[in-house]
Amino acid sequence: MKEVTVQELKPAITIALSGTIDSGNAEEFGAEVIAAYDSAPGDIRFLCKELEFIDSTTLGTFVKILKHVKTDGHKMRLEGLNPHIKKLFVICALDTIMEIAS
């Protein structure tokens, strides 16, 4: 089960993630984030401290979101990833195209 909570829209869209985001709900997750972005475009900041699990589909969804915001010149940042999830981003070299903070 996932939870996506948009906490604020300005100056950056802050989105708190919790639970599991996988192939069963990644499409819905991506649509929710892009809808929040489209309503008030700006940089996106994901708070991931409560995020427990993601899979390769979710990694692809993060790339899709990044491409969407970059077309407008905005950035995306992930904060508080647990070490296992962060390792997935590093193994796939996604830490080279998106900002990942401890």
mmCIF file of the C-alpha atoms, coordinates in Angstrom:
data_MODEL
# 
_entry.id   MODEL 
# 
loop_
_atom_site.group_PDB 
_atom_site.id 
_atom_site.type_symbol 
_atom_site.label_atom_id 
_atom_site.label_alt_id 
_atom_site.label_comp_id 
_atom_site.label_asym_id 
_atom_site.label_entity_id 
_atom_site.label_seq_id 
_atom_site.pdbx_PDB_ins_code 
_atom_site.Cartn_x 
_atom_site.Cartn_y 
_atom_site.Cartn_z 
_atom_site.occupancy 
_atom_site.B_iso_or_equiv 
_atom_site.pdbx_formal_charge 
_atom_site.auth_seq_id 
_atom_site.auth_comp_id 
_atom_site.auth_asym_id 
_atom_site.auth_atom_id 
_atom_site.pdbx_PDB_model_num 
ATOM 1   C CA . MET A 1 1   ? 0.000  0.000  0.000   1.00 0.00 ? 1   MET A CA 1 
ATOM 2   C CA . LYS A 1 2   ? 1.293  3.441  -0.863  1.00 0.00 ? 2   LYS A CA 1 
ATOM 3   C CA . GLU A 1 3   ? 0.540  6.873  0.405   1.00 0.00 ? 3   GLU A CA 1 
ATOM 4   C CA . VAL A 1 4   ? 1.334  10.022 -1.544  1.00 0.00 ? 4   VAL A CA 1 
ATOM 5   C CA . THR A 1 5   ? 0.765  13.244 0.373   1.00 0.00 ? 5   THR A CA 1 
ATOM 6   C CA . VAL A 1 6   ? 1.280  16.633 -1.271  1.00 0.00 ? 6   VAL A CA 1 
ATOM 7   C CA . GLN A 1 7   ? 2.344  18.861 1.616   1.00 0.00 ? 7   GLN A CA 1 
ATOM 8   C CA . GLU A 1 8   ? 2.953  22.176 -0.123  1.00 0.00 ? 8   GLU A CA 1 
ATOM 9   C CA . LEU A 1 9   ? 3.127  23.589 -3.613  1.00 0.00 ? 9   LEU A CA 1 
ATOM 10  C CA . LYS A 1 10  ? 5.402  26.650 -3.325  1.00 0.00 ? 10  LYS A CA 1 
ATOM 11  C CA . PRO A 1 11  ? 8.297  27.312 -3.557  1.00 0.00 ? 11  PRO A CA 1 
ATOM 12  C CA . ALA A 1 12  ? 8.704  23.589 -4.309  1.00 0.00 ? 12  ALA A CA 1 
ATOM 13  C CA . ILE A 1 13  ? 6.143  20.832 -4.545  1.00 0.00 ? 13  ILE A CA 1 
ATOM 14  C CA . THR A 1 14  ? 6.826  18.717 -1.456  1.00 0.00 ? 14  THR A CA 1 
ATOM 15  C CA . ILE A 1 15  ? 5.496  15.170 -1.613  1.00 0.00 ? 15  ILE A CA 1 
ATOM 16  C CA . ALA A 1 16  ? 5.776  12.709 1.280   1.00 0.00 ? 16  ALA A CA 1 
ATOM 17  C CA . LEU A 1 17  ? 5.880  9.046  0.237   1.00 0.00 ? 17  LEU A CA 1 
ATOM 18  C CA . SER A 1 18  ? 5.235  6.048  2.449   1.00 0.00 ? 18  SER A CA 1 
ATOM 19  C CA . GLY A 1 19  ? 4.654  2.329  2.150   1.00 0.00 ? 19  GLY A CA 1 
ATOM 20  C CA . THR A 1 20  ? 5.228  0.386  -1.053  1.00 0.00 ? 20  THR A CA 1 
ATOM 21  C CA . ILE A 1 21  ? 5.241  1.690  -4.615  1.00 0.00 ? 21  ILE A CA 1 
ATOM 22  C CA . ASP A 1 22  ? 5.527  -1.129 -7.130  1.00 0.00 ? 22  ASP A CA 1 
ATOM 23  C CA . SER A 1 23  ? 4.134  -2.354 -10.450 1.00 0.00 ? 23  SER A CA 1 
ATOM 24  C CA . GLY A 1 24  ? 0.672  -2.548 -8.897  1.00 0.00 ? 24  GLY A CA 1 
ATOM 25  C CA . ASN A 1 25  ? 0.434  1.163  -8.136  1.00 0.00 ? 25  ASN A CA 1 
ATOM 26  C CA . ALA A 1 26  ? 3.357  2.924  -9.862  1.00 0.00 ? 26  ALA A CA 1 
ATOM 27  C CA . GLU A 1 27  ? 1.200  4.204  -12.719 1.00 0.00 ? 27  GLU A CA 1 
ATOM 28  C CA . GLU A 1 28  ? -1.271 5.758  -10.269 1.00 0.00 ? 28  GLU A CA 1 
ATOM 29  C CA . PHE A 1 29  ? 1.639  7.225  -8.271  1.00 0.00 ? 29  PHE A CA 1 
ATOM 30  C CA . GLY A 1 30  ? 3.106  8.831  -11.387 1.00 0.00 ? 30  GLY A CA 1 
ATOM 31  C CA . ALA A 1 31  ? -0.260 10.257 -12.424 1.00 0.00 ? 31  ALA A CA 1 
ATOM 32  C CA . GLU A 1 32  ? -0.800 11.781 -8.957  1.00 0.00 ? 32  GLU A CA 1 
ATOM 33  C CA . VAL A 1 33  ? 2.618  13.427 -8.954  1.00 0.00 ? 33  VAL A CA 1 
ATOM 34  C CA . ILE A 1 34  ? 2.306  14.766 -12.495 1.00 0.00 ? 34  ILE A CA 1 
ATOM 35  C CA . ALA A 1 35  ? -1.180 16.134 -11.710 1.00 0.00 ? 35  ALA A CA 1 
ATOM 36  C CA . ALA A 1 36  ? 0.197  17.956 -8.648  1.00 0.00 ? 36  ALA A CA 1 
ATOM 37  C CA . TYR A 1 37  ? 3.076  19.299 -10.746 1.00 0.00 ? 37  TYR A CA 1 
ATOM 38  C CA . ASP A 1 38  ? 0.834  20.416 -13.606 1.00 0.00 ? 38  ASP A CA 1 
ATOM 39  C CA . SER A 1 39  ? -1.423 22.317 -11.179 1.00 0.00 ? 39  SER A CA 1 
ATOM 40  C CA . ALA A 1 40  ? 1.516  24.397 -9.896  1.00 0.00 ? 40  ALA A CA 1 
ATOM 41  C CA . PRO A 1 41  ? 4.758  23.727 -11.819 1.00 0.00 ? 41  PRO A CA 1 
ATOM 42  C CA . GLY A 1 42  ? 7.957  23.961 -9.791  1.00 0.00 ? 42  GLY A CA 1 
ATOM 43  C CA . ASP A 1 43  ? 10.763 21.863 -8.412  1.00 0.00 ? 43  ASP A CA 1 
ATOM 44  C CA . ILE A 1 44  ? 9.633  18.582 -6.817  1.00 0.00 ? 44  ILE A CA 1 
ATOM 45  C CA . ARG A 1 45  ? 10.942 17.438 -3.452  1.00 0.00 ? 45  ARG A CA 1 
ATOM 46  C CA . PHE A 1 46  ? 10.122 13.860 -2.406  1.00 0.00 ? 46  PHE A CA 1 
ATOM 47  C CA . LEU A 1 47  ? 10.303 13.034 1.307   1.00 0.00 ? 47  LEU A CA 1 
ATOM 48  C CA . CYS A 1 48  ? 11.054 9.310  1.306   1.00 0.00 ? 48  CYS A CA 1 
ATOM 49  C CA . LYS A 1 49  ? 11.771 8.526  4.963   1.00 0.00 ? 49  LYS A CA 1 
ATOM 50  C CA . GLU A 1 50  ? 8.611  6.380  5.245   1.00 0.00 ? 50  GLU A CA 1 
ATOM 51  C CA . LEU A 1 51  ? 8.997  4.722  1.825   1.00 0.00 ? 51  LEU A CA 1 
ATOM 52  C CA . GLU A 1 52  ? 9.531  1.009  2.460   1.00 0.00 ? 52  GLU A CA 1 
ATOM 53  C CA . PHE A 1 53  ? 9.792  -0.644 -0.969  1.00 0.00 ? 53  PHE A CA 1 
ATOM 54  C CA . ILE A 1 54  ? 10.007 0.158  -4.677  1.00 0.00 ? 54  ILE A CA 1 
ATOM 55  C CA . ASP A 1 55  ? 10.629 -1.979 -7.753  1.00 0.00 ? 55  ASP A CA 1 
ATOM 56  C CA . SER A 1 56  ? 11.973 -1.398 -11.257 1.00 0.00 ? 56  SER A CA 1 
ATOM 57  C CA . THR A 1 57  ? 8.598  -0.106 -12.438 1.00 0.00 ? 57  THR A CA 1 
ATOM 58  C CA . THR A 1 58  ? 8.794  2.591  -9.784  1.00 0.00 ? 58  THR A CA 1 
ATOM 59  C CA . LEU A 1 59  ? 12.314 3.531  -10.893 1.00 0.00 ? 59  LEU A CA 1 
ATOM 60  C CA . GLY A 1 60  ? 10.926 4.005  -14.396 1.00 0.00 ? 60  GLY A CA 1 
ATOM 61  C CA . THR A 1 61  ? 8.121  6.144  -13.002 1.00 0.00 ? 61  THR A CA 1 
ATOM 62  C CA . PHE A 1 62  ? 10.626 8.415  -11.242 1.00 0.00 ? 62  PHE A CA 1 
ATOM 63  C CA . VAL A 1 63  ? 12.485 8.810  -14.566 1.00 0.00 ? 63  VAL A CA 1 
ATOM 64  C CA . LYS A 1 64  ? 9.202  9.662  -16.315 1.00 0.00 ? 64  LYS A CA 1 
ATOM 65  C CA . ILE A 1 65  ? 8.420  12.303 -13.671 1.00 0.00 ? 65  ILE A CA 1 
ATOM 66  C CA . LEU A 1 66  ? 11.941 13.729 -13.974 1.00 0.00 ? 66  LEU A CA 1 
ATOM 67  C CA . LYS A 1 67  ? 11.633 14.027 -17.763 1.00 0.00 ? 67  LYS A CA 1 
ATOM 68  C CA . HIS A 1 68  ? 8.268  15.774 -17.330 1.00 0.00 ? 68  HIS A CA 1 
ATOM 69  C CA . VAL A 1 69  ? 9.595  18.428 -14.927 1.00 0.00 ? 69  VAL A CA 1 
ATOM 70  C CA . LYS A 1 70  ? 12.871 18.946 -16.813 1.00 0.00 ? 70  LYS A CA 1 
ATOM 71  C CA . THR A 1 71  ? 10.971 20.034 -19.928 1.00 0.00 ? 71  THR A CA 1 
ATOM 72  C CA . ASP A 1 72  ? 10.010 23.155 -17.938 1.00 0.00 ? 72  ASP A CA 1 
ATOM 73  C CA . GLY A 1 73  ? 13.499 23.609 -16.476 1.00 0.00 ? 73  GLY A CA 1 
ATOM 74  C CA . HIS A 1 74  ? 12.599 22.325 -13.006 1.00 0.00 ? 74  HIS A CA 1 
ATOM 75  C CA . LYS A 1 75  ? 14.422 19.831 -10.781 1.00 0.00 ? 75  LYS A CA 1 
ATOM 76  C CA . MET A 1 76  ? 13.507 16.786 -8.752  1.00 0.00 ? 76  MET A CA 1 
ATOM 77  C CA . ARG A 1 77  ? 15.068 15.798 -5.417  1.00 0.00 ? 77  ARG A CA 1 
ATOM 78  C CA . LEU A 1 78  ? 14.644 12.649 -3.313  1.00 0.00 ? 78  LEU A CA 1 
ATOM 79  C CA . GLU A 1 79  ? 15.364 12.932 0.404   1.00 0.00 ? 79  GLU A CA 1 
ATOM 80  C CA . GLY A 1 80  ? 15.645 10.361 3.165   1.00 0.00 ? 80  GLY A CA 1 
ATOM 81  C CA . LEU A 1 81  ? 15.801 7.168  1.104   1.00 0.00 ? 81  LEU A CA 1 
ATOM 82  C CA . ASN A 1 82  ? 16.571 4.092  3.157   1.00 0.00 ? 82  ASN A CA 1 
ATOM 83  C CA . PRO A 1 83  ? 19.905 2.462  2.205   1.00 0.00 ? 83  PRO A CA 1 
ATOM 84  C CA . HIS A 1 84  ? 18.300 -0.443 0.312   1.00 0.00 ? 84  HIS A CA 1 
ATOM 85  C CA . ILE A 1 85  ? 16.194 1.816  -1.888  1.00 0.00 ? 85  ILE A CA 1 
ATOM 86  C CA . LYS A 1 86  ? 19.065 4.258  -2.424  1.00 0.00 ? 86  LYS A CA 1 
ATOM 87  C CA . LYS A 1 87  ? 21.209 1.328  -3.583  1.00 0.00 ? 87  LYS A CA 1 
ATOM 88  C CA . LEU A 1 88  ? 18.691 0.622  -6.389  1.00 0.00 ? 88  LEU A CA 1 
ATOM 89  C CA . PHE A 1 89  ? 19.090 4.183  -7.665  1.00 0.00 ? 89  PHE A CA 1 
ATOM 90  C CA . VAL A 1 90  ? 22.891 3.893  -7.510  1.00 0.00 ? 90  VAL A CA 1 
ATOM 91  C CA . ILE A 1 91  ? 23.017 0.473  -9.228  1.00 0.00 ? 91  ILE A CA 1 
ATOM 92  C CA . CYS A 1 92  ? 20.889 1.848  -12.072 1.00 0.00 ? 92  CYS A CA 1 
ATOM 93  C CA . ALA A 1 93  ? 23.003 5.057  -12.178 1.00 0.00 ? 93  ALA A CA 1 
ATOM 94  C CA . LEU A 1 94  ? 19.902 7.155  -11.551 1.00 0.00 ? 94  LEU A CA 1 
ATOM 95  C CA . ASP A 1 95  ? 21.815 9.069  -8.903  1.00 0.00 ? 95  ASP A CA 1 
ATOM 96  C CA . THR A 1 96  ? 23.696 10.646 -11.827 1.00 0.00 ? 96  THR A CA 1 
ATOM 97  C CA . ILE A 1 97  ? 20.556 12.163 -13.386 1.00 0.00 ? 97  ILE A CA 1 
ATOM 98  C CA . MET A 1 98  ? 18.504 13.095 -10.319 1.00 0.00 ? 98  MET A CA 1 
ATOM 99  C CA . GLU A 1 99  ? 19.398 14.620 -6.989  1.00 0.00 ? 99  GLU A CA 1 
ATOM 100 C CA . ILE A 1 100 ? 19.408 12.181 -4.085  1.00 0.00 ? 100 ILE A CA 1 
ATOM 101 C CA . ALA A 1 101 ? 20.058 13.567 -0.604  1.00 0.00 ? 101 ALA A CA 1 
ATOM 102 C CA . SER A 1 102 ? 20.542 11.683 2.633   1.00 0.00 ? 102 SER A CA 1 
# 
